[in-house]
């Protein structure tokens, strides 16, 4: 495994630790657990580093499980096109979130993530209050855990997550410079489809 992929794994582990830390702090509030898939219908793109992790996880699955997962991916892409959320961004196809639109992730099987250990960074942090530097006046969180406009002590969250967000940008920029991938933006569905060889 190249150094850049080890850096990605280490960064993913840091987000896991941040989730555990904030979950402990708000343990009475967070409903995140296996069987809750409220956040698994959001639409977003992932980096090619995350694609590589998903490809590896899918390739390691048993044939039947892998084929079942692959069978769900085309309908996700078709649904995204029908909803009008596949755009061209810098010459690449990109899934653009639209307020109120939801589409279940193709990795979601029986209300559980079938690629949990290889899930993207955004999936590792959603549910807890999340800081977005493009909207610094508020935290974002799952509506099952926190209500719109609710006050939350954000000091430790903003400081720690700002560091993690900067590190994630650096990891992606370094990976792009070193590995020069053909594309920078992917969907989980595309990662699933390119990952699994035919039996």
C-alpha positions as a printed Julia matrix, in Angstrom:
199×3 Matrix{Float64}:
   0.0     0.0     0.0
   1.42    3.38   -0.97
   2.05    6.06    1.62
  -0.84    8.21    0.4
  -3.33    5.4     1.02
  -1.87    4.88    4.48
  -2.4     8.6     5.09
  -6.02    8.22    3.97
  -6.56    5.28    6.33
  -5.05    7.27    9.19
  -7.27   10.25    8.39
 -10.38    8.06    8.29
  -9.42    6.7    11.71
  -9.15   10.27   13.03
 -12.72   10.99   11.89
 -13.85    7.76   13.57
 -12.22    8.96   16.78
 -13.9    12.37   16.45
 -17.28   10.71   15.98
 -16.73    8.61   19.12
 -15.61   11.67   21.09
 -18.61   13.8    20.14
 -20.97   10.86   20.48
 -19.77   10.37   24.05
 -20.27   14.07   24.77
 -23.83   13.98   23.43
 -24.59   10.37   24.3
 -28.14   11.12   25.46
 -28.95   12.85   22.19
 -27.5    10.69   19.44
 -29.64    7.91   18.02
 -26.98    6.71   15.57
 -26.89    2.92   15.6
 -27.18   -0.06   13.28
 -30.63   -0.04   11.73
 -30.89    3.75   11.49
 -30.26    4.78    7.89
 -31.59    8.34    8.01
 -28.33    9.79    6.69
 -27.89    7.1     4.02
 -30.04    8.83    1.41
 -27.96   11.99    1.06
 -26.34   12.6    -2.32
 -22.67   13.48   -2.62
 -19.49   12.63   -4.48
 -16.4    10.92   -3.09
 -12.69   11.15   -3.83
 -10.74    8.51   -5.73
  -9.03    7.59   -2.43
 -12.45    6.61   -1.09
 -13.18    4.79   -4.35
 -10.03    2.71   -3.85
 -11.11    1.75   -0.32
 -14.57    0.75   -1.54
 -13.16   -1.21   -4.48
 -10.96   -3.19   -2.13
 -13.85   -3.9     0.24
 -16.21   -4.97   -2.54
 -13.58   -7.16   -4.2
 -13.11   -8.98   -0.87
 -16.82   -9.85   -0.61
 -18.19  -13.28   -1.41
 -19.54  -13.55   -4.95
 -23.25  -13.56   -4.07
 -22.91  -10.6    -1.7
 -20.83   -8.73   -4.26
 -23.31   -9.35   -7.09
 -26.21   -8.24   -4.9
 -24.38   -5.01   -4.13
 -23.48   -4.44   -7.77
 -27.08   -4.99   -8.82
 -28.2    -2.02   -6.7
 -25.72    0.48   -8.16
 -27.21    1.07  -11.64
 -30.62    1.96  -10.22
 -28.95    4.57   -7.99
 -27.25    6.2   -10.97
 -30.48    6.08  -12.98
 -32.39    7.59  -10.06
 -29.83   10.37   -9.72
 -30.18   11.21  -13.41
 -33.99   11.18  -13.19
 -33.85   13.54  -10.21
 -31.61   15.84  -12.21
 -28.72   15.73   -9.78
 -26.01   14.55  -12.16
 -24.25   17.66  -13.46
 -21.07   18.43  -15.29
 -18.59   20.02  -12.89
 -15.17   20.91  -14.29
 -15.83   18.52  -17.17
 -16.69   15.61  -14.87
 -20.06   14.1   -14.0
 -20.94   15.13  -10.46
 -23.83   14.33   -8.15
 -25.09   17.64   -6.8
 -27.23   17.67   -3.64
 -30.63   19.29   -4.0
 -32.56   20.4    -0.9
 -35.2    17.86    0.01
 -34.18   15.22   -2.53
 -33.22   11.82   -1.16
 -31.97    8.65   -2.82
 -30.94    5.57   -0.81
 -27.24    4.71   -1.06
 -26.61    1.56   -3.13
 -24.45    0.21   -0.29
 -27.45    0.28    2.05
 -28.68   -3.27    2.54
 -31.41   -4.04    5.1
 -30.88   -0.65    6.8
 -27.17   -1.31    7.32
 -24.07   -0.25    5.39
 -22.59   -3.18    3.47
 -19.25   -1.37    3.08
 -19.12    0.06    6.61
 -15.38   -0.45    7.2
 -14.64    1.29    3.87
 -17.32    3.99    4.06
 -16.4     7.48    2.82
 -15.27   10.28    5.12
 -18.63   12.07    5.03
 -20.33    8.9     6.26
 -17.89    8.69    9.16
 -18.86   12.09   10.5
 -22.55   12.56    9.75
 -24.98   12.34   12.66
 -22.88   14.25   15.16
 -22.74   18.07   14.98
 -20.46   18.81   12.03
 -18.64   22.06   11.29
 -18.65   23.33    7.7
 -16.21   26.24    7.16
 -18.28   27.46    4.21
 -21.14   28.07    6.69
 -19.22   29.01    9.86
 -22.22   30.43   11.7
 -23.86   27.05   12.28
 -23.25   23.36   12.87
 -24.93   20.66   10.82
 -26.34   17.48   12.32
 -28.88   14.75   11.74
 -32.4    16.02   12.4
 -33.1    12.95   14.52
 -30.41   14.08   16.96
 -30.68   17.88   16.94
 -33.42   20.29   15.93
 -32.94   23.21   13.51
 -31.73   26.3    15.39
 -30.94   24.4    18.58
 -28.02   25.74   20.6
 -25.0    23.45   21.0
 -21.69   24.1    22.78
 -19.53   24.21   19.65
 -16.1    25.16   21.0
 -14.45   21.76   21.0
 -16.26   20.7    17.85
 -15.2    23.63   15.69
 -11.57   23.59   16.81
 -11.05   19.86   16.3
 -13.04   19.54   13.1
 -11.33   22.56   11.53
  -8.03   20.73   11.91
  -9.51   17.53   10.45
 -11.09   19.36    7.52
  -7.8    21.08    6.65
  -5.99   17.75    6.87
  -8.54   16.1     4.57
  -8.05   18.81    1.93
  -4.28   18.31    2.18
  -4.56   14.53    1.83
  -6.74   14.87   -1.29
  -4.5    17.52   -2.85
  -1.39   15.48   -2.19
  -3.01   12.36   -3.62
  -4.1    14.23   -6.74
  -0.59   15.6    -7.27
   1.16   12.26   -6.67
  -1.26    9.85   -8.35
  -2.86   12.09  -10.99
  -6.16   10.21  -11.2
  -8.25   10.46  -14.36
 -11.19   11.73  -12.29
 -11.5    13.48   -8.95
 -15.23   12.98   -8.26
 -17.08    9.68   -8.11
 -20.22    8.24   -6.59
 -20.37    5.24   -4.3
 -22.39    3.5    -7.01
 -19.59    3.96   -9.54
 -17.02    2.68   -7.04
 -19.14   -0.43   -6.49
 -19.55   -1.07  -10.21
 -15.85   -0.83  -11.06
 -14.78   -2.84   -8.04
 -16.27   -6.25   -8.47
 -14.9    -8.72  -10.99
 -17.27  -11.24  -12.52
 -17.08  -14.75  -11.06
